[in-house]
Amino acid sequence: MIMIAARHLDGKWPIHVIGWLALIYAVLVHPEKAWAAGPEFRVATFEADITIPIGHACMGGGVADAKEIMDPLFAKGFVLLGTGEPIVVVALDWCQCNNDSYDRWRAGLADAVGTRAERVMLATVHQHDAPICDLTAQQLLDQHGLKGWNCDPVFDEQAVQRTAAALRHSLSFARRVTHVGMGQGRVEQLASNRRVVRPDGKITWERGSASGDIFGEPEGEIDPWLKTISFWEDDQPVLAWSCYSVHPMSQYGKGLVSADFPGQARDRRQKDDPMVFQIYFTGCGGDTTAGKFNPGPPTNRLVLADRLYQGMVAAWQATKRQLLQRIDYRVVKLALPARTTGDFTIPAMQTTLANTNATRWKRITAALGLSWRQRVDAGRPIDVPCMALNAGAAQFAILSAESFVGYQLAAQRLRAEAFVMVAGFGDGAPGYIPTDQCWRDGYTDDYCWVPPLTEQAILTALAEAMGMPIKLR
């Protein structure tokens, strides 16, 4: 027994002694909880409706403009407190957010909670019946009288402000976080790689989102595992964010705005337990689609949603918790070069942009290419952020644009002992980012503004962000 003789003469205990008595009682009666207290982390979840208005460009102007809202588009995220400066994590139901639009989003959300823009981890889910916002590209289009061809800057800012307001409001409802959970579930018959070997032996990348089975070829290189990280207050789950590598389209292009099958799967998980906030990220899925398992009928959206949902459920059921003792955050600057040959020279892109006989998409992609070129020439690198939980036991990183699944798999090999989750579709400005092997296999696509063979630079930045610096070969 511990005796404390510290009462006042009137027989009452001083307040500070009462506090010490409570602490001693906690240690003696519940030592496991007293030890678990550790750092005081808190988390607040938020969401905002960021659905584009009727008439707004979908997929940056590459398909039909918005004609009907099938289901809303959301920004869903959380802010983590107790890590020094707050960390914001958010996924947008948009196709892409590029260059200065991406910068504006991060700055706006950072201002809402008093942190720095580089501590905002933002990615798009990449549905195609949703916007691509590149403010510089739209300014270039405006110079040719092509207002709104890529995006509406006024709407973009409204969406930023709406989401920032939701984030700011969420701070009043922050909850204590004591544990982190990690789990993964296998997703069956959903993802397939774009890469297909034709009967004549030629390698192509013609397996699209709704192409169906081509030549009976196998799925190819995919990551079959959906991963989920969760935060808990003792034994009560607070939020879960999941990530899976597949282009998130069952069908698109007719102006029917939708969060598609990932939105449906996410909403279904939300209904399973309304108290656990659900967020979904698309992994490095530049070259993974539902194509093999999706011939394209509208009814197949529900089929694909169910397969993704089952993976989420399996990951949740497999979740293992551990005390959350430490959170580290790193950002590495990645300076990707510009593609500068052939149609990717500045004069060639300017000519296409000005060509009134060129298609709308050709002129838009020329503006997107020029926007990226301006960024590269100005020496503005891309951020590669990574949040490490419990000294790297769990790692969550975001790579830019349409990074191929090989980067996600490489990240897992870099930290084979850890639970590694890598989202793609951060800053969308570079377009497709193939692995070196894909370039060697003959990959070519105009929606790509980085030159071949940049893999080592990307992996070096990713490894450093994950706490494992490697040297270029």
N, C-alpha and C positions, 0 to 999 in steps of 0.2 A: 504494500500500500504506500502511496505517496502522500505525505502530509505537507500542506502549505499553510503557514501562519502569516497571513497578510491582511486580515480584516481590519477595517477602521474601528475606532473605539465604539462607534454606534452599532457595531455588529454587522455592517454591510460590506460586501466584497467590492473593491474597486473594479471599474469596467475592464481595465487591462488584465486584471487577474482572472476575471470571468472568462476572457478570451483564451488565456493560457490554459485554464481548466478544461475548456471545451476542446482545445487542441490535444491536450494530454489524454482526454477521454477517447477522442477519435483514434489516436495512435494505439491505445491499449485495447479498445474494443473492436476497431476495424482497421488493423494495420495495413491491409491490402489496399484499402481506399485512400488512406493517408499517403501511402507511397505513390499511388496512381495519380494523385493530383498533379504533380509535376508542373510543367508550364501551363499557364492559363490560356488556352486557345478557345476562340469563339468563331462561329460561322453564321452568316445571314444569307438566306436564299432570296432570289428575286426573279421576276419574269416581266416581260413587256410584249405587247402585241406590235409587231413590226411588219404587218401585212402590207404589201404594196397596193396602191389604189388601182382601180380599173383604168386601163390605158397605159400603165407603166410598162416599160420594157421588161420582158422575161429573158433570162440567160443573157443579159447585157445587150439585147437586141438581136440575138441569133435565132430566135424562134418567135412565134406569134406573141404580140403584146397581151397583157392581162385582160381577159374578157369576163371571167367569172371567178369568184373566190370559192373554191371547193372546201377548203379548211384554212384556218389562220396560220400565219407564220409567227414564230415567237423568238425572242431572245431569252435564254434561260441560263442562269448562272448563280454564282455565290461569291461572297467576299469573305476572306479568311483573316481574322484579327488575332493579335497576340504574337505576330511574327516580325515585330518591328513595324515597318511600313506595311499596310494591308496588301494582300494579294487578291486580285479579282480573276475569276475563271468564268468564261462565258462562251456559249455556242449560239450562233445565229442561224435561223432557218432561211439562209440566203445562199445563192449560188457561190458568189465570191464577194470579197471586200478587198479592194486593191489600193496600194500606194497611199495617197493622201486621204482617201476614205478610211482605210485601215488605221492610219495614224490618227485621224480625227476621232474615230470610235474609241481608240485606246486612251487618247487624251481626255475625251469627255467623261469616260467612266472613271479614269484616275482622279480627275478633279472632284468627282462626286464623293469620293471617300478620302481625299487628301493623301494620295499616293503618287508614284511616278508611272508614266505610261508604260515603261518597260516591265512593270509588275502587273500588267493586265494581260492575261493569257486568253486570246480571242481567236476563234476559228469559226468558219462557216460549216454547216452540215453539207452543203453543196447540192441541194435540190435544184433542178433546172427550171421548173416553173416558179421561179423566184429571181430576184435581181442580182446582177453584177454591178457594183457601184465603183467606178473609177473616176474621181472628180477631175483629174487632169485630162484623161481621155475625153470626158464630156466637154471640157473647155476647148479642146482641139476640135471637136465636132461642132461646137457652137460657132467657131470661126468660119465654118462652111455652111452655116444656117441649119444645122442638123440638131436642133434642140430636142433633148429628151431621147435621142437615139440609143444611148447607153444607159442613162439613169437620170433621175430628177434630183439635183443637189438639194433642193428645198426639202423634199421628202427624206433624203438621207439624213439631214440635220435634225429633222423632227424625230426620226427614229432614234438617233443618238440621245436627244434630250429626253425622250420618253423613257428610254432604258436607264439613263442616268438618274432620273427622278425615282424610278422603281428601286434602283440600287440604293440611293440615299435613304429612301423610306424604309428599306429592309433593315437598316442599322438598328432601328428601335426594337427589333425582334430577334436580335442575335442570340444564339444558343451556345451553351458551353459544349466543347468537343473534348472527349476524353480518350476515344479509341478511333483507330482507322481499320477498315475492313478491306480485304482483297479477295476477289474470286474471279474465276473464268469459266465460261461454258462454251461447248462446241456448237457451232451453228451449222446445220446440215442443209445442203442443196440450196445455197444462196449465192455465194461468191464464185466467180470464175475469172481467170485472167484474160485480158484482151488478146494476148498472144495466142495465135492459132497456127498450126502447121497444116498447110493445104495438102491435098493428095499428091500434088506434084513436088512436094518437099519445100515449097516456098514458105517463109515465115511472114505472117501478116498480123496486124492488130485490128482486125475487123469485127471482133466480138463486142458489140455494143450493149447498151443497157437492156434492150428488148430484141436482140437478134435471134434468140432461140439457140438450140444446139446446132453447132456448125461442124460438119464432117465427123460428128461423134467424138470429137477431141475431148480429153479429160479437162478438169478444172484448170490445170496449170498451177503456177505459183500463186498461192493465196496464204493468208493467215486464217485458219479455221476457227480461231478462238476469239470470242467476245470477252472483253475484260471489263470489270467493274471495280471501282474504288468507292468506298463509302466512309462517311464520318458518323460517329455515334456519340451520344451522351449517355455514358454508362452502357446499359444494355438496350437503349432505345436508338434505333437508326434515325438520323436526321436527313441525310441526303445521299444520293448515289449518282455517280456519273459513269456512263458506259461508253465503250468505243469499239468499233468493228470496221474492218476495211472492206468497203464495197460502195460503188457509186450508188447514191440513194434514189434511183429512179426506176419506177415500174413502167411508166410511160410519160411522155411530156411533149411539149411543143405546140399545143393547141390553145394556149392562153388560159388554161384551167389551173389557177394558182393553188398550190398544195405543198404541204410538208411531206407528202408521199409516204411510203411504207415505214421509214424511220419515225416519222411523226405519229403514225398510228400505233406502232409498237411502244413508243415512249408513253403515249397517252394511256394505253392499256395497262402498262406497268404502274402508272400513276394512280389509276383506279384501283389496282390491287391493294395499295396501302396509301391513302391520301396524305398520311403524315410523313411520308418519305419523299422528298423532292427529287424528281427524276430529270437528269440531263443526258443528252446523247451527243457524242462526237463521232464524226466519220474518221476512220484511220487513214493511213497513207494509201489512198485508193485511186490514184491516178490511172492505174492500169487494171483495176478490179471492178467488175460489173456483175449484175445479176443475169447477164446475157444467156448463158448456157441453160439456166433454169427459168427463163422468162421469154416466152414467145410474144408477149405484148398485149394480150387482151386485158381490158379494164378490171376484170374479176381477179386477175393475178396479183393485184396490189395487196389484197387481203391475204393471199397465200404467202407472199414474201414477208408481209408484216408479221404474220404468225410465226414464221421461221426465225425472224429476228427476235421476236418476243420470247420464244422458247429458249433462245440463247441467253437472253437477259435473266430469265427465271433460273436457268441452270447456273449461271454465274452467281446469282444471289444465294442459291442453295449451297454453293460451294464456298461461300465467303468465310474467311477466317479473320478473326479480330485480334488486334494487339493494342496495347496501351500506346497512345500517341505521345511520344516524348520529345520529338525534335522535328522541325521543318526547316529545310534549307531551300534557297531559291537562287538559281544562276541564270544569267542571260549571256549568250555569246553572240558576237556580231559576225554575220556571214555575208561576205561581199561576193555575190554571184556576178559573173560577167554577163554581157549582152551578146546575143547572136547578131553578127554583123556582116554576114555574107548574103549574096543573092537578093531575095526579096526582103531581107531584114536590114539592109542598109538604110540610113536615114533618108536619102533621096528617094529610094524605092517606096518606102512607107509613106512619105509625104505625097508622092505622085498618086498612090492608090487612094489616100485620104481625099485628095482633091478631084478624083476621077468620078464624074457624075454618072458615067456608064457602068461603074463597078457596082456590085451588089451591096446592099446595106451591111451585111456581115463582113464583107471584105473591107469596107471603109472603117467599120468599127474596130476590127482587129488591127488595122493599121494604126488607129488612134491608141489602142491598147499597147501596141508595140512601141510607139513613140513615147508613151507615158512611162513605160519601163526603162526605155533608153535614157530619158531625162533623169530618172532616179539613179541609174548606174553612173552616168556621166557626172552627176553631182556628188558622187561618193557616199551615197546613203545606203548602208548595208541593211540587211534584214535581220531581225532578232530571232534567235533560237532559244526560247525559254524552257526551263525545266524546274519543276517543283519536286523535291526529294523528301520523302516522309520517313522518319526514323532512320536517319543516316543512310538513306538510299534503299531501304527495304522495299519501298514502292517508289517508282519514278513516273512522273507524268510530264511529257514534253510535247511541243507542237512544232511541226515542220511546215514550211510555207507551201502554198499553192497545191498543185496536183502531183505531189511527190508519189513515186511508185512504191508498191508494197515492199519491194526489196529493202527500202530504207527502214521500214518498220521492223522487218525481220532482222536486219543488221543491228539495230538498236538492242533488240532482245539478246543477241549474241554478245554484244559488248558488255552487258550486265546480266549474264546468265544466272547469277545467284539471286537476282532481284525480280520483283514483279514490275514489268516495264509496260507502260501504256504510252503509245505515240499517236497523236492525232495529226492528220494532215489538214490542208486547206486553211493555214494561217493566212498571211498576206498572199493574195492570189495573183499578184502581178507577174511572176515569172511564167505562168501557164504550166504546161506539163513539165515535170522534172524526172526524166527517165534515169534508170541506172546505166552504168557504163555498158553492161552486157546487152541491154536493149538497143543501145546505139550500135554496138557491134553486130547485132542480129539484123540490122537494117531499119530500125525504127525511124520514122519521119512523120512529122505533123507540123502544120503551120501554127497551131495554137501552143507554141513553145518559143519563148524568147531568151532561153539560155542555150549556150553552145553545147556540143557533145562533151562527154567525159569530165563532168564536174563532181563526180561521186566522192572522191577523196576529200575535197574541200567541205562537202556537206557532212560526211561522216566524222571528220575531224572536229567540226563545230558541235555536232551532236554529242560526240564522246566527251568533249570538254564540258558541255552543259550538263551531262550526266555524271560529271565528276571523275571521268577517266580520260585524261588527255592522251591523244595519240599523235604521231608525227606523220606528215605526208610522206608517201613513198617516193 
